[in-house]
């Protein structure tokens, strides 16, 4: 069903028989709903999404469909979300990339984004490292597929509980800016997470994703972003010229801290790759790393989450799954400054 100029309301069946249950979020180009597939399946019916299944349904806004560049970005997200298959990438179920019926049905991650979680809650060190290991694993899969995400950040990491208190598994999503290196793409990113070379207008690559991951890791482990500023220009200069304090988190293995610090290196060649990050994080958790499973697009069965230290209490509270000790959430970083008078992004052939 084609979208009208106004936002659809809950309990309205839209887009190939989905009943909207409630809104989950809205961005600049799309809206996401918790939705339920309607219809009755008869004998022998084959569907990408079975009737009664609840999904996260992303619908482009009317302005998105009216703008060619925005519509292409949404279509890119639909195609790639359905193409990628990895337990730590957001799972696409079905979708239509172009036209008035454009939509994307995805697995619903009931605990929302990492950014939303961190706005009010804290994580144990072990739980934080597990989330980072999951994101690094999904990122390594993309890089092995010759793809660059370009927008690794807390808002694009989705959480799902494991049944243990305070323990979550994570999936990296939002592939609107993702591209394959052999085909080229438009340079993109979010200012707080962009690598120095991106600010300089150079083409992105896997090392740029690694830098963004380093920012995410620093934020998750310390409660603060490594670079903060009130204006876009000041933030750019911080990424280009300033060096954040080394990670010094109680219970964090020193070799892992050094590895994560290296992810924030100014020069792309000085950063570890995503496989090294995944291996280092899994090793710190006492979990195996199955390279064969990565290449096949699947992960080895998750090992039980074990505390990094016997008593790793700090910013992250007690190690899961023990009952958490109440503690204040880290102060949230400021909103991203807007790009005003200068835009470093350049289209590259």
C-alpha positions in Angstrom: 0.0 0.0 0.0 1.4 3.4 -0.9 2.2 5.8 1.8 0.2 9.0 2.3 1.7 12.3 3.2 1.1 11.7 6.9 2.6 9.1 9.1 0.6 5.8 9.3 -1.0 5.1 12.7 -0.9 1.9 14.8 -3.3 -0.9 13.8 -3.3 0.3 10.2 -2.3 -2.5 7.7 0.5 -1.1 5.4 3.1 -2.4 3.1 2.4 -5.9 2.0 0.1 -6.8 4.8 1.9 -5.6 7.9 -0.2 -4.3 10.8 1.6 -1.6 12.7 1.6 -2.2 16.5 3.6 0.8 17.7 6.3 3.2 16.7 9.9 2.2 17.6 11.7 5.3 16.3 12.0 8.0 13.6 15.0 9.3 11.8 15.6 11.9 9.1 14.6 9.6 6.3 12.5 6.8 7.7 10.3 5.6 10.5 10.5 2.2 12.2 7.5 0.3 13.6 6.9 -2.9 15.5 4.7 -4.6 13.0 2.9 -7.9 12.6 2.6 -9.9 9.4 -1.1 -10.4 8.6 -2.9 -13.0 6.5 -3.5 -16.7 6.9 -1.0 -19.3 5.5 -2.5 -22.2 3.7 -1.0 -25.6 3.0 2.2 -25.3 1.1 2.5 -21.5 1.5 6.0 -20.2 1.3 6.7 -16.8 2.7 9.8 -14.8 3.7 7.8 -13.7 6.8 5.2 -16.0 8.2 1.8 -14.7 9.3 1.8 -13.5 12.9 5.5 -12.8 13.0 6.5 -9.5 14.6 9.2 -7.6 12.9 10.8 -4.1 12.9 9.3 -2.5 9.8 11.2 0.5 8.3 9.2 2.7 6.1 10.8 5.7 4.2 9.2 9.1 4.8 7.5 10.8 1.8 10.3 13.3 1.5 12.7 10.4 1.2 10.9 8.9 -1.7 10.7 12.3 -3.4 14.5 12.9 -3.2 16.6 10.7 -5.5 19.7 10.6 -3.4 17.7 9.7 -0.2 15.6 7.1 -2.1 18.8 5.5 -3.4 20.3 5.4 0.1 17.1 3.7 1.5 17.2 1.2 -1.4 20.9 0.5 -0.7 20.0 -0.3 2.9 17.2 -2.7 1.8 19.4 -4.6 -0.6 22.4 -4.9 1.7 20.4 -5.8 4.8 18.8 -8.6 2.8 22.1 -9.7 1.3 24.3 -9.9 4.4 24.0 -13.0 6.6 25.8 -12.9 9.9 24.5 -13.3 13.5 26.0 -9.9 14.5 24.6 -8.0 11.6 21.0 -6.9 11.7 18.9 -9.7 10.0 16.8 -8.6 7.1 13.7 -10.7 6.4 12.2 -9.1 3.2 11.7 -5.8 1.6 11.2 -3.7 -1.5 14.0 -1.2 -2.3 12.2 1.2 -4.7 8.8 2.7 -5.4 5.7 3.6 -3.3 5.8 0.3 -1.5 9.4 0.6 -0.4 10.0 -1.0 3.0 12.3 -3.2 4.9 11.2 -5.9 7.4 13.9 -6.8 9.9 14.4 -9.0 13.0 13.1 -7.0 16.0 15.7 -6.4 18.6 13.5 -5.8 21.7 16.2 -4.0 23.8 16.7 -1.3 21.2 19.9 0.5 20.3 23.1 0.7 22.4 22.7 4.5 22.4 19.3 4.3 24.0 20.4 1.7 26.5 23.4 3.8 27.6 21.2 6.9 28.1 19.8 5.4 31.3 21.7 2.2 32.1 25.2 0.9 32.8 26.9 -2.3 31.7 29.4 -4.6 33.5 32.8 -4.7 31.9 32.2 -8.2 30.7 28.9 -7.2 29.1 30.5 -4.3 27.4 33.3 -6.4 26.0 30.8 -9.0 24.8 29.0 -6.2 22.9 32.2 -5.0 21.4 33.2 -8.5 20.4 29.9 -8.9 18.6 30.2 -5.6 16.7 33.8 -6.4 15.8 32.7 -9.8 14.5 30.0 -8.3 12.3 32.4 -5.6 11.1 35.0 -8.3 10.2 32.4 -10.1 8.1 31.7 -6.9 6.2 35.4 -6.3 5.6 35.9 -9.9 4.5 33.1 -9.3 2.0 35.0 -6.2 0.7 32.3 -3.9 2.2 32.8 -0.7 4.3 30.0 0.2 6.8 30.9 3.9 7.1 28.7 4.6 10.1 29.7 2.5 13.1 28.3 4.1 16.2 26.1 3.4 19.2 23.0 4.4 17.4 23.5 1.7 14.9 24.2 -1.2 17.3 21.1 -3.2 18.3 20.8 -5.3 21.5 19.0 -8.4 22.4 18.9 -9.9 25.9 20.3 -13.4 26.6 18.1 -14.2 29.5 21.0 -13.4 31.9 20.7 -10.2 33.9 22.6 -7.4 32.2 24.0 -9.6 29.4 23.2 -8.8 25.8 24.2 -9.8 22.3 24.6 -7.1 19.7 24.1 -6.7 15.9 25.5 -3.9 13.7 22.9 -2.4 11.4 21.9 0.6 9.2 23.6 -0.1 5.9 22.4 3.0 4.0 26.0 4.3 3.6 27.6 0.9 3.2 29.4 0.2 -0.1 31.6 -2.4 -1.7 35.1 -1.2 -2.4 35.2 -2.6 -5.9 32.2 -0.4 -6.8 33.1 2.8 -4.9 30.7 5.0 -2.9 30.0 8.4 -1.4 32.1 9.3 1.6 29.9 9.5 4.7 30.0 9.3 8.4 28.9 10.8 11.7 31.1 13.6 13.1 31.8 12.2 16.5 32.9 8.9 15.0 34.6 9.9 11.7 38.2 9.0 11.1 40.8 11.8 10.4 41.1 10.8 6.8 37.3 11.2 6.3 37.5 14.7 7.7 40.1 15.4 5.1 37.8 14.2 2.3 39.7 11.0 1.5 38.0 7.8 0.5 36.9 5.5 3.4 38.0 1.9 3.9 38.1 -0.8 6.5 40.5 1.3 8.7 37.9 4.1 8.8 35.4 1.6 10.3 38.1 0.5 12.8 38.5 4.1 13.9 34.8 4.5 14.4 34.8 1.3 16.3 37.6 2.7 18.5 35.5 5.7 19.3 32.5 3.4 20.2 34.7 1.2 22.4 36.2 4.2 24.2 32.7 5.6 24.8 31.3 2.2 26.0 34.2 1.6 28.4 34.7 5.1 29.9 31.3 6.8 29.5 32.9 9.6 27.4 33.8 10.0 23.8 37.5 10.5 23.0 36.8 13.7 21.1 34.2 16.4 22.1 33.5 19.8 20.8 30.7 22.3 20.4 31.2 23.0 16.7 31.9 20.9 13.7 35.2 22.7 12.9 36.5 22.2 16.5 35.5 18.6 16.5 37.3 18.1 13.2 40.5 19.6 14.6 40.3 17.4 17.7 40.1 14.3 15.5 43.0 15.5 13.4 45.3 16.9 16.0 44.5 15.8 19.5 45.2 12.4 21.2 42.8 11.0 23.8 44.0 9.7 27.1 44.9 6.0 26.9 42.2 3.6 28.2 42.7 2.9 31.9 39.7 0.9 33.0 39.8 -1.3 36.1 39.8 -5.0 35.0 40.5 -4.3 31.3 43.5 -6.4 30.2 46.4 -4.1 29.3 47.1 -5.8 26.0 43.4 -5.3 25.0 43.5 -1.7 26.1 46.5 -1.1 23.9 44.8 -2.7 21.0 41.7 -0.5 21.4 43.9 2.6 21.8 45.6 1.7 18.5 42.2 1.7 16.8 42.2 5.5 17.3 45.6 6.0 15.5 45.6 9.0 13.2 47.2 7.1 10.3 45.0 4.3 8.9 48.1 2.0 8.5 48.7 2.1 12.2 45.4 0.7 13.2 44.6 -3.0 13.8 42.2 -4.6 11.5 38.7 -5.9 12.5 39.9 -9.5 12.7 42.6 -8.5 15.3 40.0 -6.6 17.3 37.6 -9.5 17.2 40.2 -12.0 18.3 41.5 -9.7 21.1 38.1 -9.2 22.5 37.0 -12.8 22.3 40.3 -13.9 23.9 39.7 -11.5 26.8 36.3 -13.1 27.3 37.8 -16.7 27.2 35.8 -17.4 24.0 37.1 -19.2 20.9 37.4 -17.5 17.5 36.3 -19.5 14.6 37.6 -18.0 11.4 35.9 -20.6 9.3 32.5 -19.7 10.7 33.2 -16.1 9.9 33.8 -16.9 6.2 30.6 -18.9 6.0 28.6 -16.1 7.5 27.9 -17.8 10.8 29.4 -17.7 14.2 30.5 -20.5 16.4 28.1 -21.2 19.3 28.5 -18.5 21.9 30.5 -19.6 24.9 29.3 -18.6 28.4 30.2 -15.1 29.3 32.9 -15.2 31.9 34.1 -12.2 34.1 37.3 -10.6 32.9 38.4 -10.4 36.6 37.0 -11.9 39.7 35.7 -8.5 40.8 35.6 -6.0 37.9 33.7 -3.2 39.5 34.1 0.3 38.3 32.2 2.4 35.9 30.5 -0.7 34.6 29.3 -2.1 38.0 29.7 -5.8 38.9 30.4 -8.5 36.3 27.3 -10.1 34.9 25.4 -12.2 35.7 25.5 -11.2 39.3 22.9 -8.7 40.5 24.0 -5.2 39.5 25.0 -2.7 42.2 23.1 0.5 41.5 25.4 3.2 40.1 24.9 6.4 38.2 25.0 6.1 34.4 28.0 7.8 32.7 27.3 11.3 31.5 26.1 11.2 28.0 28.1 13.0 25.4 26.8 16.2 23.8 24.7 16.1 20.6 26.7 16.1 17.4 27.5 19.6 16.2 25.9 20.4 12.8 28.0 20.8 9.7 27.6 24.5 8.9 29.9 26.5 6.7 32.2 23.7 5.4 31.6 20.2 4.3 34.6 18.0 3.6 32.7 15.2 1.9 33.7 14.7 -1.7 32.3 12.2 -4.2 35.1 10.0 -5.5 35.0 7.9 -8.6 
